[in-house]
Amino acid sequence: MIRNYLKVALKVLARRKFFTFISLFGICITLVVLMVVTAILDNALAPHSPETRSDRTLGVYALKMRGPENVQKSEPGYGFLDRYARPLAALPGVERFSIASTSQTAVSFLGGKRIESGLRRTDGEFWQILDFQFLEGGPFTAEAERNAQFVAVINETTRQRFFGGKPALGRTIEVDGQRFRVVGVVRDVPDLRFSSFSDIWVPISTAKSASYKDKWMDSFQALILARGPADLPAIKSEFQARLREAEGHLPDPKNFKTLTGGADTLFEGIVRSNVEELPPGAVRAVMFLLMLLFMLLPTLNLVNINLSRILDRASEIGVRKAFGASSRALVGQFVVENLVLTLIGAVAGLVLASLVLEALNASGLIPYAQLALNFRIFLYGLAMALFFGVLSAVYPAWRMSKLHPVQALRGRSV
């Protein structure tokens, strides 16, 4: 019986090309958008090299100072992190602690050509928290940072730009008017990896000026590697205590009275930096609700199309009922047609999503992007599409199957 249902379904879909195209388009585009957005979020937030320990890593990514008439919000400065966040390293639940700058644009000139690179200044612990894949050499050490040694780790794209892809270990690179000896080459890190992305990494102590050491608000971040996920709440609580202590020593107490921030997971840090008014749980709920609403749009479209398609086939239903077809058989036929339609749309969506992700990776819109299909999310999306597809077919098919054969033959729907 199923075999006959499939044959009829394919013939019906081929005969009614307009309805088929509209339905396939809605299913396909919905899954493509879902897959592309999920791939970007996965590339930014999921555990991928070099951020492989995200389940037990916290960061101090943002600070906000408030006063009666003033608000200042930015990444924290080295001075604040060194004085109030570094003591967290002494907690029994903390395995490692690091301070690093965010990636800033630095300019080099090679053969009269201007080259812009991302430059991040780090300490030695940075390389112990993050899991970079080294192609040559290795990281610089804590001792090299303390002694302000002019050494650098570069990515493979920088090696290609400056040395034509040839071995770079031990060679010199000039960045922002400073010369560094290359001690390591790593694989490119996607721009979406906020805690680790850059083209070039050098010791903090090689900064041109020491003024960074006193700043509370600047362009630094702290990374805290806990011994296990169970230690995260205690670290977060202790950092809040440090913030309360810091409020008594604000650099401009006349204009600023309170200080807010957090030792956050990466997702929490993004929320704090952009929509601080909402807690991370609420943001997750909003994102899930938006996804459901997005899935409902093609579902409603599919319901309307199915109603039109089934009502248009009233005469066919009347003939089949006149020859003894049961309501169950009629409903089964329409459900199978919808399942076939949904599966064809899903396959087309998977292929198109793969092509879109490849195009994004090749376009350079997201530097060093490594976007890939997440089949777990695809299966969730497909399951939802199948569920709504069956749902949208069952009611109109059941309604038409209850018609008297004479009414159906006359093309009536009630």
N, C-alpha and C positions, 0 to 999 in steps of 0.2 A: 504493500500500500504506500509506504513512504517513497518507494521508487517512482510510483505513478504521480504522487504529489509533487516530487521534484521535477519530473518531466513537464507537468502542467504549469508549475510555477515558472520555469524557465521560458516556456512558450508565452505565458501571459506577460512576463516582464519584457520580453522581446517585442510583443505586439503593442504594448502601451509604453512607447519609448519616452514620451514627455513625462509621465508620472514617474517612470523608472529613473530618469535623469535627475529630476528634482530631488527625489528621495536619496539617491546615491550621493548627490552633491552635498546635501545637508549632513549625512552621516560622515562622509569623507572629511569635509572641512572641520567638523566638530572634533574628530579624532586627531587631525593634523595639528590644530591649535593646542589641544590638550597635550599632545606629545611634545611639541616644541617648547611650550612653557615649562612643562615638567623637566625636560632635558636641561633647560637653563637653570632652573632651581636646583636640580640635582648636581649640576656642575659647580654651583656656587656653595651649596650647603652640605652635601653628602660627604662622607669620608673618602677623599681621593688624595693621592700623592700631590703635594707633600703634607697635606693636613689629614693624616691618617688616624690621628688620635683625638678627633673632635668630640668623641663621647666623654672625654675627661679633660678637655681643655677649656679654659675660660679666658676672656680677654677684657681689658679695660679699654674700651674703644671711644667713649665719648664722656665729656663732662659738661655740666651746665652750671653757671654761676648766676644767681638771681639777686636783684635788689629792688628797692621800692620803684625805681624808674628805669632800671637797666637789666638786660639779659645778655649773657655771652655764652655761646655754645660752640664747642669745637672738639677736636681730638685733644687728649690731655698732653701736657708738656712733660719733658724729661724731669724737670725739677719736682713736679708734683709726684710723678710715678716713683722716682728714686727715694723720696722722703716718706710717702704714705702708702705706696703699693708694694715696694720692695720688701718691707718687713713681713709680708705674707709668706715669703720664702721660708721663714722659720717655723711655719705651722707644720705639725706632723703629717697632715694630709697633702702637703705640697711636695712634689718631686722635683720640679724645676721652675725657674722664674726667669723671664727675659723681657728686656725693653728694646724696642726697635722703632724706627721711624716708619711712617707710611711711605709708599713709593712716590717720589717727586720727580718731575721732569728735569733731566740734566742734559746739557748740550756738549757735543764733541765735534771736532772738525778733522776730517781725514781726507787728504788730497784735495783740499778746498771745498769738500762737501760737508754740509751740516748734517749731523746725526743726532736725533733726539732719543734718549733712553730713559727708562724708569730707573731711578737710583734709590735704594733703601739702605739706611745705616742701621746696623744691628750690633748686638754684643755676641759673645761666644756661645751663650746658652741657647740662643735662637736656633742654632743648628742641631741642638740636642732635642728640642721639642718637636721640630718639624722634620719630616722624612723626605728630604730631597733625593732625587736620583742623579748621582754624579756620573758624568761621562769621562771626566778627567779630574785628577787630583782629589781634593777634599776641602772641607770648610776651614776658615780661619778660626783660631782658638781664642779662648777668653784672655789668654796672655797677650796675644797679638792685639786685641782690642785695648787692653790696659796700657800697652806700650805704644799705642797709636801707630802701629805699623801700617804702611800704605800697601795693603794687599786687597785683593778683590776676588769675589766669585762672580762669574758671568753665566748667562744662559747660552744655549746653542745658537740662537739667532744673533746674539751679540758677537759670538765667535765668528759667525758667517760674515757679518757686516765688517768687522775690523780685520779679520785674518783669513778671509776667504774660505772658511771652513777647515783650515789647517789647524794642527794642534796648537793650543794657546797657552798651555802650562808654562809658567816662567816668563812669559812675554809681558810687555808693558802696554797699558791702555791709558789714554788720557781722557778724563771725564771732568767736566765743569772746571777746567783749569788745573786739575790735580792729576798726578801720574800714579798709577797703581800697578803692582805686579800681580798677575793672574795666578791664583793658587788652586782654583777649581772651576770646572764647567759643569752646569746642571742642565737637565732637560727643561724646556720652556714650561713656565707655569702660567695657566690661563689667567687673564685679567680678572675673572670672576672670583678668584681665590684671594679674598681681601687681606687675609693675615700674612700671606707669603709672596704674592705676585711682585715681580720686578724684573728688570733686565740685568741689573748690576747690584751686588750687595757688598758694602764696605764697612769697616769698623766705625762705630759712632764717634770714637775719639779722634777720627781724622777730619772732623768738621772744621771748616775754615775759621770759625769763631767758637769760643767757649760759652757764649751767651745762652745757648740752649739749656745749660745746666740749671738755670734759675727760673725757667718759665713754667708756669702752671698750665697754660693753654697754648698748645702749639700743634705739632703734627707727629706725635708719637703714640704708641700703644704698648700695653703690657700683655704678655702671654703667660698664663699660669697653667702648668701641667699638674693635675692632681694624680695621686697614687691610684685612685679609682673613682668611678662615678659617684659612689656613696659619700665621697669627701667634698663634693661640690657645694652642698648647702652650707657647710661650716665655713668654707672659704668666702662664699658670698656674704654671709653674716658678718664675718670679721672685716671684710672690706667696707661694709656700711659703717662699722664702728670707726674705722680709719677716716671715713668721710666726715663723721661728726667731729672727730678730733681736728681735722683740717679746717673745718668751718671757723674755728677760733683763731686761725692764722691766715685768713684770706689776704691776698696781696693788696687789695683795695677795699678795706672794710667800710669805707664811707659809701661806696656805690653798690657793694655786693654783700649780702647777708647770709645766703644759703648756697650750698653746693650739693648737686645731685649727680649721680652716676652709678655704675655698677660693675661688678665682676660678672660678665655675661657670657653665655654661649654665643656663637656667631649669629644665630637667628635673633636672640634677644638683643644683641648689640645693634643689629640692623634696625630692629623695631625701635630701640631707644634713640637711635640717631635720626629716625625719620618720622615716626608717629609715637612719640613718647607718651602721649595722652592715653593710649590703649595698651593694656597688658599683652604680652606675647600670646597668651591663651586666647584672648579675644581676637587677635589678628589671625591666628590659625583658624578660628571658627568662621571669621569673615571670608577668608580664602576658600574654605571648604564650601561655604554657602554660595559664593560666586561661581565655583566650579559646578555645583548642582544646578544653579540657575542657567548657566551656560549650556549644560547638557539638556535642560528642559526645553530650550528654544527649538532645537531640531525635532525633539520629541513631539511637541505640540504641532509642528509643521507636518510631521509624519502622521499624526492622528487625523488631521484635516485631509491630507492626501488619501489616507486609507478610507476615510468615510466617503470621499468623492469617488474613489476607485471602486469600492464595494457597491455603493448605490448605483453606479453606472452599469454594474453587472447584475442588476436585479433580474433581468430576463433570463440570464444564464442560470441564476439560482433557482428561478421558477421551474425551468426545464429539468434541472437535476432533482429538485424535490418531487416533481411530477413522476419521475422515473424511480423514485424510492430512496433518494439520497437522504441520510439522516442529518440532523442538526450537528451531531458530533463530527461527521465526515466533512461537512461544509466548513465548520470552524477550523478543523485540522488543516484543510487545504489553504485557507487564508493565513493561518499562523505559519505554515511552512513557507508560503510565498514571502512573508515578511522576514523570516529568518534568513532565507536565501539572499534577499535584498540587503539585509544588514551585514551579512558576512562578506558579500561582494564589496560593499562600501568600506568595511573594515580593512580588507586586503588592499584596496586602493588607497585608503588613508595611511596604512603602514608604509606602502611604497612611497607615497608623496611626502610623508613626514621624514623618511630617510633621505630623500633628495633635498628637502629644505634644510635639514641639519648639515648635510654635506656642503651645501651652498653657503650656509652661514660660517662653517669652519674655514672654507676657502676664501671668503670675502674679506676677512680681516676686520669686520665690524666689531667683533669681540676678540682682541688680540690673544693669539695662542689658544683659541677656543678648541675644546675637545668634546663637543657635544655629541652625544650618542643616544640611541633609542633605549628607553627604559621599558623593558618588556613587562615588568610587573605592573606598571601604571597602564601600559597598553591593554593588558588583560583586564584590569579593573574597568577601564573605559569601554572595552568591548562587552564586558558583562553587563554594564549599565545600558549600553546601546541595545543589546539583545533583550534585556528586561523590558525596557521602554518600548522596543519594537513589538514584542509579543503583546504587551499591554495595549498598545495602540491598535492592534489587529483584532484582539479577542472580542472587545465589546461590539464594534460595528458588525463583525462577522456573526456573532451570536444573535444580534438584533435582526439581521437579515435572514438568518436561518430559521427564525420563528415565524416568518411571514407565510401566509397561506399561498400555495402554488399559484392560484388564480391572480392574487394581488401582485405577486412577484412577476408573473408573466406580463402583467399590464405595466410593469415598470414602477410600481408604487413602493414607497419605502415605509409606509405606516399602515 
